[in-house]
Amino acid sequence: MEENRETFFARIQPLLAPSDLLDIELAYTLAKYAHRWQVRLETDAAGRPRRYFEHLRRVALILIDEMKVVDPTLIIAALNHDGIEDTRDLTPELLEHCFGTEVTRIVKGLSKVPKEGYIGRLMMSDWKTLLVKACDRLDNLRSLDRPEISAAFRRKQLDETQRDYLQIFDRLVGLVPPDLERGVRQLRDGIKSLLQELDQGTAVP
């Protein structure tokens, strides 16, 4: 099924207050606009580069569909998680004005600005920041086993995940509230399994 705005909001509309839905609609619109010129390395069925926004939406959908998390703060942060790092429009000041301190803190924690010390900062982040990062990394790994992705880029992503992120996701399991622990453990284990499959060349795209 091809995802769009209607399918996205159909999932959460019965579960959230109208004010929360309005905030998420704003986040969705801002993310789509701010990343409007960016594309991913993977292509669609017609061979065209996929819009970068599709990655942002998929990260939010991993939270909603797979983690069963419908916290507006986390959904908004997922939709805008690359905004500070990759756009000129989604500044910390704008995020603070639109969505408040917590969303801004999460997105800043996910931003490689500055790049130096990023992994150390991430390791010390709270569970909400790390959960969005885990969903982000899972989606990136799922995108690797495609013919248009170069072997060098795939290798870089796999090595980076193994070296830097698995230890962070292990820490995440011990930080989340009890009601999320099982799902987060499955998320962490799924990342490890996919990493192994990709490394052995057995993953199914």
Secondary structure, 3 states (H helix, E strand, C coil): CCCCHHHHHHHHCCCCCHHHHHHHHHHHHHHHHHCCCCEEEEECCCCCEEEHHHHHHHHHHHHHHHCCCCCHHHHHHHHCCCHHHHCCCCCHHHHHHHHCHHHHHHHHHHCCCCCCCHHHHHHCCCHHHHHHHHHHHHHHHHCCCCCCCCHHHHHHHHHHHHHHHHHHHHHHHHHCCHHHHHHHHHHHHHHHHHHHHHHHCCCCC
